[in-house]
């Protein structure tokens, strides 16, 4: 009888072990990765899915890229423990929006030539007394007073015009205003008590050349009223590697003008524009050193240096700081002489006497202006 009871008890124990083996701890050492994944999914499917309304708040995290602390974040999780919502707490959106990636910055002034380019030479531009006359120009001369006459004169290839009853008169290379005075003196020998006016009729064409780092280099036949700016528009402007600050007008192998487009872009000063002559060449050299600036400034971008600009000069080129800019600690990172990354803290406040601010920028410098909301004091980061 005892033997039978023992056998029945043993059978019950073995059956029970077979029923509850899934609920007991299992040895996972001999299971493959696929078997472990399937086993985990099996038990997750058996857990009743309940909405998790708990909210977890993470501590500030030190960002090794920007050298500042990230703000606290509020994270919500679903039933499987995956985050379903994350948003910044306590700080404005400018914390991350102001620190755009360096790669997304554009060279300053590149948008100047991104619009429609001039294809037809501007023949209808108003001329002035500084206009230089040349072969092919057509002059309409009016006389009134005691005499009423009109002359339609064209400058020949020798640079002369034939005035009736006066004879030839050299006009090539003379400003329109100067030629007008000379013509009036010659006419006064034959006429008296009269007034004179000169206007341009048909305007000659000139041949110019666009060379260097321009989008559409080559030779162009344009109106003699075309200026350097007009020619740059026709050629599509400087390329990505072209200089905006050292554009040269070459005439007979010599530099006549060196144009800095930043004066036009920043101040609207178009007095630097120069009217072109036959044979002129506009040369755009390769861009010089460039520096980048981002953060709480009005015009983030990449700026070309001309020689001795400091951090304050770069701040001015970038339109100045915004109201929330934290100028007590501006980060400047650069490649040092030993090809090592250096980080310099600058104090760009107006009353600052920090000598570091007077240091000249070098090519490749990158300056970041943080927000006052990013500033943290008396904080210890644990990794």
ZITA-V489733 format. One record per backbone hydrogen bond with DSSP energy under -1.0 kcal/mol. CO is the residue of the C=O (numbers start at 0). NH is the residue of the N-H. Records with the same first field share a line. If there is no record, write none. Layout:
CO=NH + NH
//
This chain:
0=4
1=5
2=6
3=7
4=8
5=9
6=10
7=11
8=12
9=13
10=14
11=15
12=16
13=17
14=18
15=19
27=30
31=35
32=36
33=37
34=38
35=39
36=40
37=41
38=42
39=43
40=44
55=74
60=69
62=66
67=62
71=88
72=57
73=86
74=55
75=83 + 84
77=80
81=77
84=75
86=73
91=94
92=96
93=97
97=99 + 294
100=103
101=104
105=301
106=109
108=111
110=113
120=122
121=124
127=130
128=176
130=175
132=172
133=136
136=154
137=200
138=152
139=198
140=150
141=196
142=148
143=194
148=142
150=140
152=138
154=135
155=158
158=170 + 171
159=155
160=168
162=165 + 166
166=162
168=160
170=173
173=132
174=178
175=179
176=180
177=181
178=182
179=183
180=184
181=185
182=186
183=187
186=189 + 190
192=145
194=143
196=141
198=139
201=137
203=223
205=221
206=278
207=219
208=281
209=217
210=283
211=213
212=238
217=209
219=207
221=205
222=225
225=275
226=230
227=231
228=232
229=233
230=234
231=236
232=235
234=215
236=214
238=241
240=286
243=260
246=258
247=282
248=255
249=280
250=253
253=250
256=248
258=246
259=262
260=264
261=265
262=266 + 268
263=267
269=272
273=227
276=279
279=208
280=249
281=210
282=247
283=212
284=242
288=304
289=363
290=302
291=366
292=300
293=368
294=296
295=321
300=292
301=107
302=290
308=360
309=313
310=314
311=315
312=316
313=317
314=319
315=318
317=298
319=297
321=324
323=371
326=347
329=345
330=367
331=343
332=365
333=341
335=338
339=335
341=333
343=331
345=329
348=351
353=356
354=357
355=358
361=364
364=291
365=332
366=293
367=330
368=295
369=325
370=373
//
